[in-house]
Amino acid sequence: MKTHGRASHGARVHARGVVSLEFVLVLPFLLMVLFGIVDVSMVLCDKAVITNAAGEAARQGVVLRVPLYTQTQIANVALAYTNNSLVTSGTATPPTVTVSPAGGCATAGSSNPLQVSIAYTYNGVVLGSALSVLTGPITVTAVAVKNCE
């Protein structure tokens, strides 16, 4: 009976070794999936922020007021909305805001809509930073179009 106990003990030790090896082999893939989910979530968060910023800037640009907002003022509304709201990894790069037509609603007239486009370069925080080194940074864009009043 003692030999049977020893064989059983040896099988348990072997099984623990196999489980440890499997864990070591699977762990990097599980971590990559976890960090990938985190990075994709951050990109989607930034996408939501710049989409809201474009909508808010376009709304401010088309609201009837005297004097009407200029192109620079409309762009500043979008930049103020994104300030301290974007997820960054270290140094933040401000988004690029484009307003067309160039004069805003002051020169557009009622037939031309006001368009606010925002482009933001996301460099990645976890896995995305390694991917950005290989493929280049991810550019997230948003466009809002509203009719001038």
C-alpha positions as CSV (number, residue, x, y, z in Angstrom):
1,M,0.0,0.0,0.0
2,K,2.9,2.3,0.6
3,T,3.9,2.1,-3.1
4,H,0.4,3.0,-4.1
5,G,0.6,6.1,-1.9
6,R,3.9,7.1,-3.3
7,A,2.7,6.8,-6.9
8,S,-0.4,8.8,-6.1
9,H,1.9,11.5,-4.5
10,G,4.1,11.5,-7.5
11,A,1.1,11.9,-9.8
12,R,-0.1,14.9,-7.8
13,V,3.3,16.6,-7.9
14,H,3.4,16.0,-11.7
15,A,-0.1,17.4,-12.1
16,R,0.8,20.5,-10.1
17,G,3.8,21.0,-12.3
18,V,1.7,20.7,-15.5
19,V,-0.8,23.2,-14.1
20,S,2.0,25.6,-13.3
21,L,3.5,25.3,-16.8
22,E,0.1,25.8,-18.4
23,F,-0.5,28.9,-16.3
24,V,2.9,30.3,-17.3
25,L,2.2,29.7,-21.0
26,V,-1.4,31.2,-20.9
27,L,-0.7,34.2,-18.7
28,P,0.9,36.5,-21.3
29,F,-2.1,36.0,-23.6
30,L,-4.5,36.7,-20.9
31,L,-2.6,39.9,-19.9
32,M,-2.6,41.0,-23.6
33,V,-6.3,40.6,-23.8
34,L,-6.8,42.4,-20.5
35,F,-4.6,45.3,-21.5
36,G,-6.1,45.4,-25.0
37,I,-9.5,45.8,-23.4
38,V,-8.2,48.7,-21.3
39,D,-6.7,50.4,-24.3
40,V,-9.8,50.0,-26.5
41,S,-11.9,51.4,-23.7
42,M,-9.6,54.5,-23.4
43,V,-9.8,55.1,-27.2
44,L,-13.6,54.8,-27.0
45,C,-13.7,57.2,-24.1
46,D,-11.6,59.7,-26.1
47,K,-13.9,59.2,-29.1
48,A,-16.9,60.1,-26.9
49,V,-15.1,63.2,-25.5
50,I,-14.2,64.6,-29.0
51,T,-17.6,63.8,-30.4
52,N,-19.3,65.7,-27.6
53,A,-16.8,68.6,-28.0
54,A,-17.5,68.8,-31.8
55,G,-21.3,68.9,-31.1
56,E,-20.9,71.5,-28.4
57,A,-18.7,73.7,-30.6
58,A,-21.0,73.4,-33.5
59,R,-24.0,74.3,-31.3
60,Q,-22.2,77.3,-30.0
61,G,-21.3,78.3,-33.5
62,V,-24.9,78.2,-34.9
63,V,-26.7,79.8,-32.0
64,L,-28.0,83.3,-32.9
65,R,-26.1,85.9,-31.0
66,V,-24.6,89.3,-31.6
67,P,-21.8,89.2,-32.6
68,L,-21.7,85.7,-34.0
69,Y,-18.9,83.4,-33.0
70,T,-15.8,83.5,-35.2
71,Q,-14.0,80.4,-36.4
72,T,-11.4,80.8,-33.7
73,Q,-14.0,81.2,-30.9
74,I,-15.8,78.0,-32.2
75,A,-12.5,76.1,-32.2
76,N,-11.7,77.4,-28.6
77,V,-15.1,76.0,-27.4
78,A,-14.1,72.5,-28.6
79,L,-10.6,72.8,-27.1
80,A,-11.9,74.0,-23.8
81,Y,-14.3,71.0,-23.8
82,T,-11.5,68.5,-24.4
83,N,-9.1,70.2,-21.9
84,N,-8.3,67.7,-19.1
85,S,-11.0,65.3,-20.4
86,L,-8.9,63.2,-22.8
87,V,-7.1,60.1,-21.7
88,T,-3.3,60.5,-22.3
89,S,-0.1,58.7,-21.6
90,G,2.2,61.4,-20.4
91,T,2.4,64.5,-22.6
92,A,-1.0,65.4,-24.0
93,T,-1.3,66.5,-27.6
94,P,-4.1,68.9,-28.2
95,P,-6.7,67.9,-30.8
96,T,-6.8,69.6,-34.1
97,V,-10.1,71.5,-34.7
98,T,-11.3,72.5,-38.2
99,V,-14.3,74.8,-38.7
100,S,-15.9,75.2,-42.1
101,P,-16.9,77.5,-43.6
102,A,-13.9,79.5,-42.5
103,G,-16.1,82.5,-41.3
104,G,-18.4,80.3,-39.3
105,C,-22.1,81.2,-39.6
106,A,-21.3,84.9,-40.1
107,T,-20.4,84.2,-43.8
108,A,-22.2,80.9,-44.3
109,G,-25.8,82.2,-44.6
110,S,-28.7,80.0,-43.8
111,S,-28.2,77.6,-46.7
112,N,-24.7,76.3,-45.7
113,P,-24.3,74.2,-42.6
114,L,-21.5,74.7,-40.1
115,Q,-19.1,71.8,-39.8
116,V,-16.8,71.2,-36.8
117,S,-14.2,68.5,-37.3
118,I,-11.9,67.3,-34.5
119,A,-8.9,65.0,-34.9
120,Y,-7.0,63.6,-31.9
121,T,-3.9,61.4,-31.9
122,Y,-4.1,58.6,-29.3
123,N,-0.7,57.2,-28.5
124,G,-1.8,54.4,-26.3
125,V,-1.4,53.8,-22.6
126,V,-0.7,50.1,-22.0
127,L,-0.7,47.8,-25.0
128,G,-1.5,50.6,-27.4
129,S,1.8,52.3,-26.7
130,A,3.7,49.3,-27.9
131,L,1.4,49.0,-30.9
132,S,1.8,52.7,-31.6
133,V,5.5,52.2,-31.9
134,L,5.0,49.5,-34.6
135,T,2.0,50.9,-36.5
136,G,2.0,54.6,-35.6
137,P,-0.5,56.4,-33.4
138,I,-4.2,56.0,-33.7
139,T,-6.1,59.0,-35.0
140,V,-9.6,59.4,-33.6
141,T,-11.9,61.8,-35.5
142,A,-15.3,63.3,-34.9
143,V,-17.5,65.6,-37.1
144,A,-20.5,67.6,-36.1
145,V,-22.7,69.4,-38.7
146,K,-25.4,71.9,-37.8
147,N,-27.5,74.3,-39.8
148,C,-26.9,78.0,-39.2
149,E,-29.9,79.8,-37.8
